[in-house]
Amino acid sequence: MTTIEKSVDVRVPVRTAYNQWTQFESFPYFMEGVDRVIQLDDRRLHWETTIAGAHREFDTEITEQHPDERVAWHTVEGPSHGGVVTFHRLDEHSTRVSLQMEYEPDTLTEKAGAALGIVGGRISGDLQRFKQYIEEQGHETGAWRGEIDAPPQTPVPHPPPPDHDPGQHDPAVMDDQPIFPGMPGPVNPWIRP
């Protein structure tokens, strides 16, 4: 898995930056290689991309969304990737947009691109174009401010506790351990041979 982390500071309030980001169908205006995004419902998006001449279509699912804070997603079919974009208020008129993404390069070209940092450069470019896009407008083109909570974590099963405290010694059981270090066991030091 390859992880990329990038951020950009934009000169708009956090609400404006967040609202514009939730207009997923506007992504082709500032994301290189994204031809079309269709919002299927509150959670699911269909993507059409052309990168290095290869056309791909895939669906993603929003796994967590909290207004003015974060949007997290992962693919449900197609190339394996996921990530989160977070919004941090710097002051009344500025926001830091941070993106963390993990993906699994499929082809030899994608693996080479990951090794050379090409994907990271593309994401930096996308964030810079988002900055230009929202700052030139000065306002969002729409907003979706619904909440999507992260799925609950499945607890890791633990073995049942033992019937007795393993720290307590049962005198009826002879251990294979010596009573005194350096002596072979089991030995009772109070009995002479």
KANORNOR-V907869 format. One record per residue. PHI is phi in radians with two decimals (999 if undefined). NEAR is the number of other C-alpha atoms within 12 Angstrom. Layout:
phi	near
PHI	NEAR
PHI	NEAR
This chain:
phi	near
999	18
-1.84	25
-2.01	22
-2.22	28
-2.26	25
-2.47	27
-2.59	28
-2.57	29
-1.70	31
-2.05	37
-1.60	29
-2.53	34
-1.08	28
-0.99	31
-1.06	37
-1.16	38
-1.07	45
-1.10	41
-1.01	31
-1.17	36
-1.07	43
-1.32	37
-1.57	28
-1.00	35
-1.22	26
-1.55	27
-0.93	31
-1.04	24
-1.21	25
-2.36	28
-1.83	33
-1.12	25
1.50	26
-1.62	29
-1.47	24
-2.83	26
-2.27	27
-2.05	25
-1.46	23
-1.40	16
-2.82	15
-1.07	22
-1.92	29
-1.93	25
-2.24	29
-1.90	30
-1.97	32
-2.21	27
-2.27	25
-2.33	18
-2.24	20
0.93	16
1.40	9
-1.73	15
-1.55	17
-2.35	21
-2.26	24
-2.77	25
-2.00	29
-2.15	31
-2.17	31
-1.36	34
-1.74	27
-2.78	27
-2.64	31
-2.33	25
-0.88	28
1.14	29
-2.18	31
-2.82	35
-2.41	38
-2.06	35
-2.63	32
-2.69	31
-1.34	27
-1.88	21
-2.76	18
1.65	23
-1.06	25
-1.38	22
-2.78	27
-2.88	30
3.08	30
-2.60	31
-2.03	37
-2.11	34
-2.16	37
-2.13	29
-1.22	24
-1.58	18
-2.80	16
-1.05	15
-2.10	20
-2.42	25
-2.44	29
-1.72	34
-1.81	40
-2.04	34
-2.15	31
-2.15	28
-2.38	29
-2.11	26
-2.59	25
-1.92	23
-1.09	21
-1.62	17
-1.57	13
-1.06	11
-1.10	17
-1.15	23
-1.14	18
-1.14	15
-1.07	21
-1.16	25
-1.14	18
-1.53	14
1.37	18
-1.14	19
-1.14	32
-1.05	26
-1.12	21
-1.16	24
-1.16	30
-1.03	28
-1.08	21
-1.06	28
-1.16	33
-1.13	27
-1.21	24
-1.08	38
-0.98	35
-1.10	23
-1.05	28
-1.32	36
-1.21	23
-1.16	15
-1.29	18
1.40	22
-2.67	25
-1.38	26
-1.57	22
2.99	20
-2.82	21
-2.25	28
-1.96	22
-1.23	21
-1.80	20
-2.28	23
-1.49	18
-1.07	20
-1.10	12
-1.11	9
-1.36	7
-1.37	7
-1.14	6
-1.33	6
-1.19	7
-1.99	7
-1.15	7
-1.08	7
-1.15	9
-1.18	10
-1.17	9
-2.37	10
-1.29	9
-1.16	9
-1.34	8
-1.52	11
-1.71	11
-1.66	11
-1.11	7
-1.34	7
-1.85	10
-1.50	14
-1.45	15
-1.48	13
-1.59	15
-1.18	15
-1.28	16
-2.01	14
-1.04	11
1.57	10
-1.86	13
-1.16	14
-2.07	15
-1.33	17
-2.36	19
-1.79	17
-1.17	14
-1.56	8
-1.90	7
-1.44	6
-1.25	6
